[in-house]
Amino acid sequence: MEGKASLVNTHKILMKGLETIMNPKKFALLFVTLTMMLILYACGGGEQKTGETGEQKAPETTGPVTQIDSATAATITGKVTYEGEKPKPIQIRMDAEAACAALHKEPVYAQQVVVNGNNALQYVFVYVKEGLGDKNFEISKEPVVLDQKGCMYHPHVFGVQTGQHLKVLNSDPTTHNIHPVPANNREWNKSMSPGVTPLEQTFPREEIMIPVKCNVHPWMKSYIGVVKHPFFAVSKEDGTFEIKGLPPGDYTIEAWHEKLGTSTQKVTVGPKETKSVDFTFKAAAVIS
Amino acid sequence: MVTEAPRNTNPSPPAPLPGGEGGQRPGEGIARLNASFCCSELGINSSVSGATWLHRFALVATFCTFVLIIAGALVTGNEAGLAVPDWPLSYGSLMPPMVGGIRYEHGHRMIAGFVGLLTTVLAFWLWRRESRRSVRMLGFIALGAVVAQGILGGITVLFFLPTIISVSHACLAQAFFCLMVSLTLVTSPGWRQGVRQLEARGNSFFQRLCAFTTGFIYLQLILGAALRHSRSGIVFHLVGALVVTVLVMLVVTRVLRYYPDVSSLFRAALVLSILLLAQLFLGMGSYLMRLAARQDVQPALAMVTITTAHVAVGALVLVTSLILTLQSYRVLPQANKMRRFSAAPQKVAL
């Protein structure tokens, strides 16, 4: 009986509350206010984007170029390994796109976490994060090439200097769009038909990392590390990397992985010295 | 020289009362009112078939709008929003290669173009043939909405899916669907014909409750769109679902209690409760699917299907609640502006 009485009371309170709110004027005011709040909330809830429409940060400063002295240049080498149970490879379904499926006789797997023999972790971007100060280095005249081949990006992870040309090819017999989604550079989205003239673009600001995607083929993903200097590398199939030509000094080296996050280490290198810096990523660190 | 098409120049005999509407609830102090009135007052001209064709056309346009909402949900679900980088053309042409995500994005554009065409024809048809000024205006509001929707769609592509524009695009889509459903309803022969009106205690509260519920469902759809486009705000959406469920339960309970014989209200309430139940299950399914698919490299078919169904059923919940609201204002007398759409029947006390 008590339960029924409390239910009736709740119902009465609810109805009274609704009666109060549902005054047409109050309701219209409430509706407009809530709608505006929700739209503003939605606006703030997403990823903040800068780009053509957003606020542009000041471009990188330019100054005298620091020449690399090969007589004293040091080298950092190392290996990236994965600790824990190897993740199961995720097969990509290309069946929705006949032109892509026809390019592969074997199943194609996602490159997000690639662990090879001896737990070698591939596609880790390793770069000098701190220690170079405001030094400017010569920008390589050679463009970095990103190819769309077999409906996959080649390479999957790579680095480019600020201002260095990125040359995008489409070697596939199908149409792609290439769409980098930067936070600190201008966003762009270009269509690339089969056999189209290669596209060249540059990124003026440092950014770790810029995701690149093809919205036509949603499995296609690549990541670009944009840094001011040439001291970066990507771990190879055997997990090794090498950063050459580094001026002697104290550095913070960072390793970045698209799913496993980042890891940093400090290192000091003397003239002509080669030092080894190894990184280990744990399975539990997988981020969505 | 511009000449206006004749409207309702031939008064017709009173239309027969439909049997389905009305009924007396003992103990509720209901006074049945006669609803005899002239067809001329209801905007029915001599060309009944013309009005029927207009309604059918509105129905087709509304159905296409629903298909358009599904197509839009498929674009978002398949992450194909930017598969076509240019606008208004697609890859510089009207018909790009329909591969991968282009299929969804350009397909959405084609359906949108068709709906835009249908809405334009409908608006001008209403302008020429419809006697009720408010309905004619509604036609042009729908036309304005579809144009604005197209522009929002273009902006969202050219500016790389800014969240506020994408959410606004999704919300205006639902508002446009409501406009089309309203137009279909008010041009229907049943709406144009006379209706027995019931005067019972609590009409005003019930009507406002229906309107409030419809408004809140719309807010809930905004929350859903915000969640879908910004991947944040699940708690608000869940709270919204709870509030909508309570409101719909109140509406349905009142229909069952006070107006079980009013077929238009009863049917709408029944459909609304079924749709809401389906929507709650689809919402749970979408959330669980999204959790399970966090590591996926591409949108899974099951996830796309269930999230698209969630969007589509959400739209149906909204318009069913809207229909219930409009019917409540039509069937239950209440001095308000809503009745302008039904050209206020004359009431004669028995």
Interface residues (C-beta under 8 A of the other chain):
Chain A: L14 M15 L18 E19 I21 M22 P24 F27 F31 L34 T35 L38 I39 L40 Y41 A42 C43 G45 G46 E47 K49 G51 E52 T53 I90 I92 R93 A96 E97 A99 C100 A110 Q112 T174 T175 N177 H179 V181 E187 N189 K190 S191 S193 N215 V216 H217 P218 W219 K221 K259 V286 S288
Chain B: N78 E79 A80 G81 L82 A83 V84 P85 D86 Y91 P96 P97 V99 G100 G101 I102 E105 F159 F160 P162 T163 I164 V167 S168 C171 F205 R208 L209 A211 F212 G215 Y218 L219 I222 L223 A225 A226 H229 S230 R231 S232 G233 F236 V246 L250 R294 Q295 D296 V297 Q298 P299
